Amino acid sequence: MFEELIRRYLKGVTKAYYLRINGTKEEPKYLYDKMLDQEYSIDMTFESMNGKYTIVTADIVAFDSPVPLKSRDSIKKAMGEIPKMGLKFSLNERQMKTISNLKRLGRLLDAKKRIFKDVERCILGIKETIEKAFLRSLSSGVALIEDSENVGHGVRIDYNISESNKFGVIKKWSDPTSTPIDDIKNLLKGAKAVGEYPDNIWMNSETLSFLCANNQVKEQFAFNLNFVGSEVPVLDEDQLKSLFKKRLKVTLNVVDRSFIHQKDGKNSMTEGWARNMVVFTTGTKVGKLVYTDTAESTMRQKEVQYADPNKYTLISVFGSTDPVTQKTAAQAIVFPILQNVDSLFYLNSMEVKKSGSGKVIDENFDEVIDENFDEVVD
C-alpha cells in the first residue's frame, strides 16, 4: 500500500535512526560499539585467540657465542559458528487503514512516522541482543543466551578464563568493614606478576554502592583531602572514580543495563552484568564484533524493500494480503567475541577466597572447599 513512500524514504530513515541511536558526536550508547572492532568473517565462523603475549628481555652474549633460544607464547583458540539473530514487527489491517487515511488527508509526516517506527525498533532489537551477549561475556567469561530468553536457540561460548585470573576478597564487600582497596591492590599485584597492567575496572551499581559506603574507601578519600575526623559521609560515584584514579591508577566504569525479552507474548527482564563481578581490563578494546552477510542480503527479492543501517544488519519491509499487513524485519549474523582473555582479570566481590588458589573459604564451617567459578557467577 505504501510502496512509493517506502521506496523513497526507507534508506534515509534507516540511516537517520541508526545515527540517532548511536550518536554522532557523543560516546556510543552501546558499550560493544566502543569496546569491539568489527571483523568480517567469510566462512561464518569466529575465532577467539587467547595467549600470554609476553615480551622477554634479550640476553647479553659474548662474541662468537650462540644466541640462546627462547620459548614462544602459547596460543589457545576457541572456535565456533556465528549465530543468526532477528526480529519482526507487523502493522495489522486496522493500523494500515489508519495510515492510509492520514496519507489521504495530507498528514504525510504522521503517516511516515507510523510506517517507519518499526525500523527503529528492529535496529534497537539487534543492538540489544549484541549488547547483552557482550556484557555477559565480559562480566563472567561466558557468553550465555538461554532458551528461556529466546524464541529460537540458546547460545553458550565459554572463554575458559584461567583460574589464576580469578580472585576473591578478604571479606565480602557488602560488609562496611571489608577492605576492597586491599583486595584490588592484591589483584593488580597478581596481574603485574604475569606482565599485565590493567587500567580499567568494571562493576555494576550494586557493587558501587557497597564501595561508596565502605569504611576503608571513605578513610582513603578523607586522607587524600587531609580530612581529620571519624564521620566521613558516604561517597558519590564521581568521588569514588577520583579516588580510584589517584590511588589505584585505574579508571572506574559502572555498567547498569537490563534487557527485556518477549517469548510467547510475555515480557521478562534480565540483567546484563553478572552480579557481584568486578572485571579488570587493559584499555577498553577487548575483542571483535564478528559478522558475515545474511543469505537474503545476497539474494534480495524484487517485492521487498531493503536498507542497511550498518555492515551487519539487514532491514527489510514487505507486505502481504488476506489480511492486509506490512512487516518490518531485521536480521544479522553477528556476535561479540572476546580476544586475548588472559589479559582479563575477575574479582567476585562476594566470594571470600584465597587469591589464585581456586579455593573458597566457607565462613560457616571454617574450612576450605572447592567451588566452581561458573556456579558462583550464576
FIRO-664952 format. One record per residue (C-alpha): residue number from 0; residue in one letter; x negated, y, z negated. Coordinates in nm, 3 decimals. Layout:
! FIRO-664952
{seba NUM, 'A', {X, Y, Z}} ...
END
This chain:
! FIRO-664952
{seba 0, 'M', {0.000, 0.000, 0.000}} {seba 1, 'F', {-0.284, 0.240, -0.079}} {seba 2, 'E', {-0.540, 0.121, 0.174}} {seba 3, 'E', {-0.609, 0.472, 0.307}} {seba 4, 'L', {-0.682, 0.614, -0.039}} {seba 5, 'I', {-0.892, 0.315, -0.138}} {seba 6, 'R', {-1.099, 0.324, 0.181}} {seba 7, 'R', {-1.160, 0.696, 0.135}} {seba 8, 'Y', {-1.235, 0.717, -0.237}} {seba 9, 'L', {-1.336, 0.375, -0.379}} {seba 10, 'K', {-1.713, 0.401, -0.328}} {seba 11, 'G', {-1.735, 0.761, -0.450}} {seba 12, 'V', {-1.513, 0.697, -0.754}} {seba 13, 'T', {-1.711, 0.385, -0.846}} {seba 14, 'K', {-2.043, 0.573, -0.838}} {seba 15, 'A', {-1.892, 0.860, -1.038}} {seba 16, 'Y', {-1.758, 0.625, -1.307}} {seba 17, 'Y', {-2.094, 0.450, -1.334}} {seba 18, 'L', {-2.286, 0.775, -1.372}} {seba 19, 'R', {-2.041, 0.897, -1.634}} {seba 20, 'I', {-2.067, 0.572, -1.829}} {seba 21, 'N', {-2.446, 0.568, -1.822}} {seba 22, 'G', {-2.503, 0.940, -1.849}} {seba 23, 'T', {-2.730, 1.129, -1.612}} {seba 24, 'K', {-2.936, 1.347, -1.847}} {seba 25, 'E', {-2.900, 1.180, -2.184}} {seba 26, 'E', {-3.023, 0.844, -2.310}} {seba 27, 'P', {-2.834, 0.539, -2.181}} {seba 28, 'K', {-2.539, 0.438, -2.396}} {seba 29, 'Y', {-2.624, 0.072, -2.344}} {seba 30, 'L', {-2.946, -0.050, -2.503}} {seba 31, 'Y', {-3.015, -0.307, -2.234}} {seba 32, 'D', {-3.037, -0.026, -1.977}} {seba 33, 'K', {-3.316, 0.127, -2.184}} {seba 34, 'M', {-3.498, -0.184, -2.302}} {seba 35, 'L', {-3.491, -0.414, -1.995}} {seba 36, 'D', {-3.643, -0.375, -1.649}} {seba 37, 'Q', {-3.432, -0.504, -1.361}} {seba 38, 'E', {-3.567, -0.804, -1.172}} {seba 39, 'Y', {-3.415, -0.969, -0.865}} {seba 40, 'S', {-3.410, -1.349, -0.853}} {seba 41, 'I', {-3.393, -1.507, -0.508}} {seba 42, 'D', {-3.315, -1.859, -0.635}} {seba 43, 'M', {-3.054, -1.767, -0.906}} {seba 44, 'T', {-3.285, -1.873, -1.190}} {seba 45, 'F', {-3.469, -1.693, -1.468}} {seba 46, 'E', {-3.799, -1.746, -1.648}} {seba 47, 'S', {-3.889, -1.623, -1.994}} {seba 48, 'M', {-4.266, -1.608, -2.034}} {seba 49, 'N', {-4.394, -1.645, -2.389}} {seba 50, 'G', {-4.758, -1.632, -2.478}} {seba 51, 'K', {-5.029, -1.491, -2.700}} {seba 52, 'Y', {-5.184, -1.228, -2.476}} {seba 53, 'T', {-5.491, -1.172, -2.688}} {seba 54, 'I', {-5.793, -0.966, -2.587}} {seba 55, 'V', {-6.110, -1.115, -2.734}} {seba 56, 'T', {-6.449, -0.948, -2.762}} {seba 57, 'A', {-6.737, -1.034, -2.532}} {seba 58, 'D', {-7.045, -1.193, -2.686}} {seba 59, 'I', {-7.393, -1.041, -2.676}} {seba 60, 'V', {-7.618, -1.289, -2.497}} {seba 61, 'A', {-7.987, -1.299, -2.414}} {seba 62, 'F', {-8.111, -1.266, -2.057}} {seba 63, 'D', {-8.128, -1.598, -1.870}} {seba 64, 'S', {-7.871, -1.744, -2.114}} {seba 65, 'P', {-7.533, -1.888, -2.010}} {seba 66, 'V', {-7.220, -1.680, -2.078}} {seba 67, 'P', {-7.002, -1.852, -2.342}} {seba 68, 'L', {-6.669, -1.995, -2.226}} {seba 69, 'K', {-6.353, -1.859, -2.388}} {seba 70, 'S', {-6.012, -2.026, -2.402}} {seba 71, 'R', {-5.723, -1.883, -2.202}} {seba 72, 'D', {-5.398, -1.767, -2.355}} {seba 73, 'S', {-5.136, -2.036, -2.398}} {seba 74, 'I', {-4.825, -1.968, -2.191}} {seba 75, 'K', {-4.480, -2.117, -2.252}} {seba 76, 'K', {-4.185, -2.091, -2.017}} {seba 77, 'A', {-3.811, -2.106, -2.074}} {seba 78, 'M', {-3.619, -2.154, -1.750}} {seba 79, 'G', {-3.255, -2.172, -1.651}} {seba 80, 'E', {-2.984, -2.065, -1.409}} {seba 81, 'I', {-2.842, -1.715, -1.428}} {seba 82, 'P', {-2.472, -1.735, -1.527}} {seba 83, 'K', {-2.195, -1.559, -1.337}} {seba 84, 'M', {-1.962, -1.317, -1.516}} {seba 85, 'G', {-1.649, -1.139, -1.401}} {seba 86, 'L', {-1.307, -0.998, -1.485}} {seba 87, 'K', {-0.999, -0.876, -1.301}} {seba 88, 'F', {-0.707, -0.636, -1.359}} {seba 89, 'S', {-0.375, -0.619, -1.175}} {seba 90, 'L', {-0.122, -0.344, -1.102}} {seba 91, 'N', {0.224, -0.501, -1.105}} {seba 92, 'E', {0.520, -0.419, -0.883}} {seba 93, 'R', {0.664, -0.154, -1.115}} {seba 94, 'Q', {0.327, 0.021, -1.153}} {seba 95, 'M', {0.275, 0.011, -0.775}} {seba 96, 'K', {0.616, 0.171, -0.722}} {seba 97, 'T', {0.532, 0.447, -0.972}} {seba 98, 'I', {0.206, 0.524, -0.790}} {seba 99, 'S', {0.393, 0.529, -0.458}} {seba 100, 'N', {0.638, 0.782, -0.598}} {seba 101, 'L', {0.355, 1.002, -0.728}} {seba 102, 'K', {0.194, 0.997, -0.385}} {seba 103, 'R', {0.525, 1.082, -0.214}} {seba 104, 'L', {0.578, 1.378, -0.449}} {seba 105, 'G', {0.232, 1.514, -0.364}} {seba 106, 'R', {0.081, 1.435, -0.705}} {seba 107, 'L', {-0.223, 1.281, -0.540}} {seba 108, 'L', {-0.461, 1.330, -0.835}} {seba 109, 'D', {-0.230, 1.139, -1.073}} {seba 110, 'A', {-0.189, 0.865, -0.814}} {seba 111, 'K', {-0.566, 0.829, -0.769}} {seba 112, 'K', {-0.624, 0.811, -1.145}} {seba 113, 'R', {-0.380, 0.519, -1.174}} {seba 114, 'I', {-0.516, 0.341, -0.869}} {seba 115, 'F', {-0.880, 0.361, -0.975}} {seba 116, 'K', {-0.858, 0.335, -1.354}} {seba 117, 'D', {-0.922, -0.038, -1.336}} {seba 118, 'V', {-1.254, 0.029, -1.158}} {seba 119, 'E', {-1.389, 0.188, -1.476}} {seba 120, 'R', {-1.255, -0.100, -1.688}} {seba 121, 'C', {-1.429, -0.352, -1.461}} {seba 122, 'I', {-1.765, -0.171, -1.472}} {seba 123, 'L', {-1.747, -0.147, -1.851}} {seba 124, 'G', {-1.643, -0.512, -1.884}} {seba 125, 'I', {-1.959, -0.635, -1.710}} {seba 126, 'K', {-2.181, -0.398, -1.908}} {seba 127, 'E', {-2.019, -0.501, -2.238}} {seba 128, 'T', {-2.094, -0.869, -2.177}} {seba 129, 'I', {-2.457, -0.794, -2.086}} {seba 130, 'E', {-2.498, -0.572, -2.392}} {seba 131, 'K', {-2.355, -0.834, -2.625}} {seba 132, 'A', {-2.581, -1.106, -2.487}} {seba 133, 'F', {-2.881, -0.874, -2.518}} {seba 134, 'L', {-2.810, -0.771, -2.877}} {seba 135, 'R', {-2.758, -1.131, -2.984}} {seba 136, 'S', {-3.082, -1.232, -2.814}} {seba 137, 'L', {-3.285, -0.952, -2.971}} {seba 138, 'S', {-3.138, -0.983, -3.320}} {seba 139, 'S', {-3.151, -1.362, -3.356}} {seba 140, 'G', {-3.380, -1.500, -3.085}} {seba 141, 'V', {-3.084, -1.691, -2.942}} {seba 142, 'A', {-2.851, -1.567, -2.665}} {seba 143, 'L', {-2.517, -1.720, -2.759}} {seba 144, 'I', {-2.181, -1.656, -2.593}} {seba 145, 'E', {-1.941, -1.906, -2.744}} {seba 146, 'D', {-1.649, -2.077, -2.567}} {seba 147, 'S', {-1.412, -1.926, -2.823}} {seba 148, 'E', {-1.502, -1.577, -2.697}} {seba 149, 'N', {-1.491, -1.663, -2.329}} {seba 150, 'V', {-1.232, -1.795, -2.082}} {seba 151, 'G', {-1.497, -1.985, -1.883}} {seba 152, 'H', {-1.812, -2.148, -2.016}} {seba 153, 'G', {-2.029, -2.076, -2.318}} {seba 154, 'V', {-2.394, -1.977, -2.274}} {seba 155, 'R', {-2.686, -2.053, -2.505}} {seba 156, 'I', {-3.051, -1.962, -2.445}} {seba 157, 'D', {-3.290, -2.037, -2.732}} {seba 158, 'Y', {-3.618, -1.847, -2.713}} {seba 159, 'N', {-3.780, -2.075, -2.974}} {seba 160, 'I', {-3.915, -1.798, -3.194}} {seba 161, 'S', {-4.224, -1.922, -3.377}} {seba 162, 'E', {-4.185, -1.987, -3.749}} {seba 163, 'S', {-4.491, -1.770, -3.808}} {seba 164, 'N', {-4.294, -1.474, -3.665}} {seba 165, 'K', {-4.009, -1.520, -3.915}} {seba 166, 'F', {-4.034, -1.353, -4.252}} {seba 167, 'G', {-3.824, -1.337, -4.564}} {seba 168, 'V', {-3.814, -1.098, -4.859}} {seba 169, 'I', {-3.929, -1.098, -5.220}} {seba 170, 'K', {-3.578, -1.009, -5.338}} {seba 171, 'K', {-3.257, -0.964, -5.140}} {seba 172, 'W', {-3.221, -0.610, -5.007}} {seba 173, 'S', {-2.864, -0.586, -5.138}} {seba 174, 'D', {-3.029, -0.562, -5.482}} {seba 175, 'P', {-3.129, -0.196, -5.550}} {seba 176, 'T', {-3.434, -0.323, -5.740}} {seba 177, 'S', {-3.571, -0.511, -5.438}} {seba 178, 'T', {-3.893, -0.399, -5.268}} {seba 179, 'P', {-3.822, -0.356, -4.896}} {seba 180, 'I', {-4.127, -0.133, -4.839}} {seba 181, 'D', {-4.350, -0.415, -4.963}} {seba 182, 'D', {-4.160, -0.669, -4.750}} {seba 183, 'I', {-4.207, -0.459, -4.437}} {seba 184, 'K', {-4.575, -0.399, -4.510}} {seba 185, 'N', {-4.619, -0.775, -4.554}} {seba 186, 'L', {-4.465, -0.842, -4.212}} {seba 187, 'L', {-4.674, -0.571, -4.044}} {seba 188, 'K', {-4.984, -0.722, -4.203}} {seba 189, 'G', {-4.892, -1.065, -4.069}} {seba 190, 'A', {-4.833, -0.921, -3.721}} {seba 191, 'K', {-5.166, -0.741, -3.726}} {seba 192, 'A', {-5.341, -1.067, -3.816}} {seba 193, 'V', {-5.236, -1.213, -3.480}} {seba 194, 'G', {-5.315, -0.900, -3.281}} {seba 195, 'E', {-4.968, -0.745, -3.269}} {seba 196, 'Y', {-4.882, -0.391, -3.380}} {seba 197, 'P', {-4.501, -0.342, -3.398}} {seba 198, 'D', {-4.394, 0.022, -3.394}} {seba 199, 'N', {-4.014, -0.009, -3.381}} {seba 200, 'I', {-3.776, -0.157, -3.637}} {seba 201, 'W', {-3.414, -0.250, -3.560}} {seba 202, 'M', {-3.126, -0.319, -3.802}} {seba 203, 'N', {-2.751, -0.266, -3.842}} {seba 204, 'S', {-2.578, -0.006, -4.062}} {seba 205, 'E', {-2.509, -0.251, -4.345}} {seba 206, 'T', {-2.880, -0.317, -4.391}} {seba 207, 'L', {-2.944, 0.056, -4.354}} {seba 208, 'S', {-2.704, 0.130, -4.641}} {seba 209, 'F', {-2.895, -0.110, -4.869}} {seba 210, 'L', {-3.220, 0.069, -4.790}} {seba 211, 'C', {-3.076, 0.417, -4.843}} {seba 212, 'A', {-2.965, 0.320, -5.195}} {seba 213, 'N', {-3.279, 0.122, -5.280}} {seba 214, 'N', {-3.489, 0.235, -5.577}} {seba 215, 'Q', {-3.828, 0.177, -5.415}} {seba 216, 'V', {-3.724, 0.357, -5.097}} {seba 217, 'K', {-3.589, 0.656, -5.288}} {seba 218, 'E', {-3.903, 0.674, -5.501}} {seba 219, 'Q', {-4.122, 0.674, -5.190}} {seba 220, 'F', {-3.914, 0.951, -5.037}} {seba 221, 'A', {-3.930, 1.159, -5.357}} {seba 222, 'F', {-4.307, 1.103, -5.378}} {seba 223, 'N', {-4.351, 1.240, -5.026}} {seba 224, 'L', {-4.165, 1.555, -5.132}} {seba 225, 'N', {-4.364, 1.587, -5.456}} {seba 226, 'F', {-4.037, 1.546, -5.643}} {seba 227, 'V', {-4.062, 1.468, -6.014}} {seba 228, 'G', {-3.757, 1.312, -6.175}} {seba 229, 'S', {-3.563, 0.991, -6.218}} {seba 230, 'E', {-3.237, 1.085, -6.044}} {seba 231, 'V', {-3.308, 1.063, -5.671}} {seba 232, 'P', {-2.989, 1.078, -5.460}} {seba 233, 'V', {-2.903, 0.816, -5.200}} {seba 234, 'L', {-3.086, 0.892, -4.875}} {seba 235, 'D', {-2.918, 0.952, -4.541}} {seba 236, 'E', {-3.021, 0.794, -4.210}} {seba 237, 'D', {-3.239, 1.084, -4.096}} {seba 238, 'Q', {-3.429, 1.089, -4.426}} {seba 239, 'L', {-3.493, 0.715, -4.403}} {seba 240, 'K', {-3.614, 0.749, -4.043}} {seba 241, 'S', {-3.852, 1.023, -4.151}} {seba 242, 'L', {-3.986, 0.810, -4.437}} {seba 243, 'F', {-4.043, 0.505, -4.216}} {seba 244, 'K', {-4.222, 0.713, -3.955}} {seba 245, 'K', {-4.452, 0.875, -4.209}} {seba 246, 'R', {-4.523, 0.586, -4.447}} {seba 247, 'L', {-4.496, 0.280, -4.222}} {seba 248, 'K', {-4.568, 0.427, -3.877}} {seba 249, 'V', {-4.254, 0.266, -3.733}} {seba 250, 'T', {-3.950, 0.417, -3.560}} {seba 251, 'L', {-3.621, 0.313, -3.721}} {seba 252, 'N', {-3.335, 0.221, -3.483}} {seba 253, 'V', {-2.984, 0.148, -3.612}} {seba 254, 'V', {-2.760, -0.074, -3.400}} {seba 255, 'D', {-2.387, -0.076, -3.468}} {seba 256, 'R', {-2.192, -0.246, -3.192}} {seba 257, 'S', {-1.875, -0.452, -3.184}} {seba 258, 'F', {-1.714, -0.621, -2.883}} {seba 259, 'I', {-1.352, -0.704, -2.800}} {seba 260, 'H', {-1.276, -1.035, -2.627}} {seba 261, 'Q', {-0.950, -1.137, -2.466}} {seba 262, 'K', {-0.854, -1.502, -2.431}} {seba 263, 'D', {-0.505, -1.641, -2.369}} {seba 264, 'G', {-0.366, -1.289, -2.403}} {seba 265, 'K', {-0.506, -1.242, -2.754}} {seba 266, 'N', {-0.780, -0.998, -2.854}} {seba 267, 'S', {-1.058, -1.073, -3.101}} {seba 268, 'M', {-1.365, -0.878, -3.212}} {seba 269, 'T', {-1.721, -0.985, -3.285}} {seba 270, 'E', {-2.038, -0.803, -3.388}} {seba 271, 'G', {-2.333, -0.787, -3.153}} {seba 272, 'W', {-2.614, -0.769, -3.410}} {seba 273, 'A', {-2.690, -1.076, -3.622}} {seba 274, 'R', {-2.608, -0.991, -3.980}} {seba 275, 'N', {-2.897, -0.924, -4.222}} {seba 276, 'M', {-3.156, -0.943, -3.946}} {seba 277, 'V', {-3.433, -0.684, -3.914}} {seba 278, 'V', {-3.636, -0.704, -3.593}} {seba 279, 'F', {-3.976, -0.551, -3.516}} {seba 280, 'T', {-4.085, -0.475, -3.159}} {seba 281, 'T', {-4.385, -0.314, -2.994}} {seba 282, 'G', {-4.234, -0.035, -2.790}} {seba 283, 'T', {-3.881, -0.055, -2.652}} {seba 284, 'K', {-3.935, -0.267, -2.339}} {seba 285, 'V', {-3.868, -0.626, -2.440}} {seba 286, 'G', {-3.760, -0.813, -2.128}} {seba 287, 'K', {-3.589, -0.829, -1.792}} {seba 288, 'L', {-3.236, -0.792, -1.664}} {seba 289, 'V', {-3.247, -1.077, -1.413}} {seba 290, 'Y', {-2.987, -1.069, -1.136}} {seba 291, 'T', {-2.910, -1.204, -0.792}} {seba 292, 'D', {-2.648, -1.150, -0.521}} {seba 293, 'T', {-2.297, -1.286, -0.564}} {seba 294, 'A', {-2.167, -1.511, -0.288}} {seba 295, 'E', {-1.894, -1.263, -0.196}} {seba 296, 'S', {-2.142, -0.976, -0.161}} {seba 297, 'T', {-2.296, -1.157, 0.137}} {seba 298, 'M', {-1.961, -1.282, 0.276}} {seba 299, 'R', {-1.733, -0.980, 0.250}} {seba 300, 'Q', {-1.375, -1.010, 0.367}} {seba 301, 'K', {-1.214, -0.759, 0.605}} {seba 302, 'E', {-0.895, -0.724, 0.400}} {seba 303, 'V', {-1.088, -0.644, 0.081}} {seba 304, 'Q', {-1.244, -0.307, -0.008}} {seba 305, 'Y', {-1.584, -0.324, -0.184}} {seba 306, 'A', {-1.809, -0.092, -0.383}} {seba 307, 'D', {-2.148, -0.142, -0.553}} {seba 308, 'P', {-2.192, 0.070, -0.869}} {seba 309, 'N', {-2.538, -0.081, -0.927}} {seba 310, 'K', {-2.768, -0.353, -0.795}} {seba 311, 'Y', {-2.591, -0.642, -0.967}} {seba 312, 'T', {-2.218, -0.559, -0.990}} {seba 313, 'L', {-1.969, -0.603, -0.704}} {seba 314, 'I', {-1.633, -0.425, -0.729}} {seba 315, 'S', {-1.351, -0.545, -0.504}} {seba 316, 'V', {-0.996, -0.415, -0.454}} {seba 317, 'F', {-0.733, -0.621, -0.271}} {seba 318, 'G', {-0.358, -0.659, -0.252}} {seba 319, 'S', {-0.103, -0.936, -0.229}} {seba 320, 'T', {0.274, -0.978, -0.176}} {seba 321, 'D', {0.556, -1.175, -0.336}} {seba 322, 'P', {0.544, -0.991, -0.567}} {seba 323, 'V', {0.358, -0.682, -0.453}} {seba 324, 'T', {0.040, -0.637, -0.661}} {seba 325, 'Q', {-0.300, -0.475, -0.636}} {seba 326, 'K', {-0.601, -0.632, -0.805}} {seba 327, 'T', {-0.935, -0.481, -0.900}} {seba 328, 'A', {-1.214, -0.726, -0.981}} {seba 329, 'A', {-1.578, -0.716, -1.085}} {seba 330, 'Q', {-1.833, -0.996, -1.065}} {seba 331, 'A', {-2.204, -1.026, -1.125}} {seba 332, 'I', {-2.471, -1.293, -1.151}} {seba 333, 'V', {-2.689, -1.133, -1.415}} {seba 334, 'F', {-2.825, -1.195, -1.765}} {seba 335, 'P', {-3.064, -1.023, -2.009}} {seba 336, 'I', {-3.381, -1.226, -2.068}} {seba 337, 'L', {-3.637, -1.157, -2.341}} {seba 338, 'Q', {-4.004, -1.177, -2.242}} {seba 339, 'N', {-4.316, -1.247, -2.449}} {seba 340, 'V', {-4.116, -1.323, -2.761}} {seba 341, 'D', {-4.436, -1.395, -2.955}} {seba 342, 'S', {-4.459, -1.017, -2.995}} {seba 343, 'L', {-4.119, -1.005, -3.169}} {seba 344, 'F', {-4.104, -1.040, -3.548}} {seba 345, 'Y', {-3.796, -1.121, -3.755}} {seba 346, 'L', {-3.716, -1.047, -4.116}} {seba 347, 'N', {-3.399, -1.177, -4.282}} {seba 348, 'S', {-3.317, -0.915, -4.546}} {seba 349, 'M', {-3.108, -1.160, -4.748}} {seba 350, 'E', {-3.342, -1.459, -4.733}} {seba 351, 'V', {-3.587, -1.498, -5.019}} {seba 352, 'K', {-3.877, -1.671, -4.853}} {seba 353, 'K', {-4.250, -1.731, -4.867}} {seba 354, 'S', {-4.365, -1.538, -4.560}} {seba 355, 'G', {-4.461, -1.757, -4.268}} {seba 356, 'S', {-4.415, -2.076, -4.470}} {seba 357, 'G', {-4.081, -2.182, -4.327}} {seba 358, 'K', {-3.958, -2.244, -4.682}} {seba 359, 'V', {-3.671, -2.074, -4.861}} {seba 360, 'I', {-3.667, -2.017, -5.234}} {seba 361, 'D', {-3.336, -2.120, -5.387}} {seba 362, 'E', {-3.291, -1.888, -5.684}} {seba 363, 'N', {-3.020, -2.105, -5.841}} {seba 364, 'F', {-3.230, -2.419, -5.864}} {seba 365, 'D', {-3.569, -2.251, -5.879}} {seba 366, 'E', {-3.718, -2.482, -5.619}} {seba 367, 'V', {-3.838, -2.464, -5.261}} {seba 368, 'I', {-3.614, -2.618, -4.995}} {seba 369, 'D', {-3.625, -2.641, -4.616}} {seba 370, 'E', {-3.385, -2.417, -4.427}} {seba 371, 'N', {-3.311, -2.399, -4.056}} {seba 372, 'F', {-3.359, -2.043, -3.933}} {seba 373, 'D', {-3.071, -2.059, -3.681}} {seba 374, 'E', {-2.831, -2.165, -3.957}} {seba 375, 'V', {-2.940, -1.871, -4.168}} {seba 376, 'V', {-2.873, -1.637, -3.877}} {seba 377, 'D', {-2.529, -1.791, -3.816}} 
END
